[in-house]
Amino acid sequence: MLVDTILGSSFLAIGVIAAVFHILVYEPAFGIPTKMEQFKFKMKELACHCQNNMELALTTKRVNSVQCIGVKVGKMAVMKRLFPLVFVHFVVQNMLALLITY
């Protein structure tokens, strides 16, 4: 009985540490789209100093072509704000499966 309690608490600690580490690592990635918007705005401001209208149009077109998306997960999906909660759910579900099978 004591061994089961120790093993269960160690699984719980590993799960909580993994979830906290995951959130701390990936949380700053959600600031990327807003920083990209600010960077694009500054680039457009600097492009206004161009002497030639053709250069201005070309620079504006290039800046507008950059997409302001977050971190891609795979080829199709973009990491959402709920991703840490999904990860926590995954960790808890697997830890419970380990405890039940043990």
C-alpha positions as CSV (number, residue, x, y, z in Angstrom):
1,M,0.0,0.0,0.0
2,L,2.8,2.4,0.8
3,V,4.6,1.6,-2.4
4,D,1.5,2.4,-4.4
5,T,1.2,5.8,-2.7
6,I,4.8,6.6,-3.3
7,L,4.6,5.5,-6.9
8,G,1.3,7.4,-7.5
9,S,2.7,10.6,-6.0
10,S,5.9,10.3,-8.1
11,F,3.7,9.8,-11.3
12,L,1.7,12.8,-10.3
13,A,4.8,14.9,-9.7
14,I,6.3,13.9,-13.0
15,G,3.0,14.9,-14.8
16,V,2.8,18.2,-13.0
17,I,6.4,19.1,-13.8
18,A,6.0,18.1,-17.4
19,A,2.8,20.3,-17.7
20,V,4.5,23.3,-16.1
21,F,7.6,22.9,-18.2
22,H,5.5,22.7,-21.3
23,I,3.6,25.8,-20.5
24,L,6.7,27.8,-19.6
25,V,8.4,26.8,-22.8
26,Y,5.6,27.4,-25.3
27,E,3.8,30.4,-23.7
28,P,6.2,33.0,-25.2
29,A,5.3,31.7,-28.7
30,F,1.9,33.3,-28.5
31,G,3.4,36.8,-28.6
32,I,4.9,36.2,-32.1
33,P,1.9,37.4,-34.1
34,T,1.6,40.7,-32.3
35,K,5.3,41.4,-32.5
36,M,5.1,40.6,-36.3
37,E,2.4,43.2,-36.7
38,Q,4.5,45.8,-34.9
39,F,7.5,44.9,-37.0
40,K,5.4,45.2,-40.2
41,F,4.1,48.5,-39.1
42,K,7.6,49.8,-38.5
43,M,8.8,48.5,-41.9
44,K,5.9,50.3,-43.6
45,E,6.9,53.5,-41.8
46,L,10.5,53.2,-43.0
47,A,9.3,52.4,-46.5
48,C,7.6,55.8,-46.6
49,H,11.0,57.4,-46.8
50,C,11.6,55.9,-50.2
51,Q,12.0,58.5,-53.0
52,N,10.6,56.4,-55.8
53,N,6.9,55.4,-55.8
54,M,7.8,52.1,-57.5
55,E,10.1,51.1,-54.6
56,L,7.5,52.2,-52.1
57,A,4.8,50.0,-53.7
58,L,7.2,47.0,-54.0
59,T,8.3,47.3,-50.4
60,T,4.8,47.6,-49.1
61,K,3.7,44.6,-51.2
62,R,6.6,42.5,-49.8
63,V,5.8,43.6,-46.2
64,N,2.1,42.8,-46.6
65,S,3.0,39.3,-48.0
66,V,4.4,38.2,-44.7
67,Q,1.8,36.2,-42.7
68,C,1.4,36.9,-39.0
69,I,0.7,33.5,-37.7
70,G,2.0,31.8,-34.6
71,V,4.2,28.7,-34.3
72,K,3.3,26.0,-36.7
73,V,2.8,22.4,-35.4
74,G,3.3,20.2,-38.4
75,K,2.4,21.3,-41.9
76,M,-1.2,22.4,-41.4
77,A,-1.9,23.3,-37.7
78,V,-1.0,26.4,-35.8
79,M,-0.5,26.2,-32.0
80,K,-3.5,27.7,-30.2
81,R,-3.8,29.2,-26.8
82,L,-5.6,26.0,-25.5
83,F,-2.7,23.8,-26.5
84,P,-1.2,23.8,-22.9
85,L,-4.6,22.7,-21.5
86,V,-4.8,19.9,-24.1
87,F,-1.3,18.8,-23.1
88,V,-2.3,18.8,-19.4
89,H,-5.3,16.7,-20.2
90,F,-3.1,14.3,-22.2
91,V,-0.6,14.0,-19.3
92,V,-3.3,13.5,-16.7
93,Q,-5.0,10.9,-18.9
94,N,-1.8,8.9,-19.4
95,M,-0.8,9.1,-15.8
96,L,-4.2,7.8,-14.7
97,A,-3.9,5.0,-17.3
98,L,-0.5,4.1,-15.8
99,L,-1.9,4.1,-12.3
100,I,-4.9,2.0,-13.2
101,T,-2.8,-0.6,-15.1
102,Y,-0.2,-0.8,-12.3
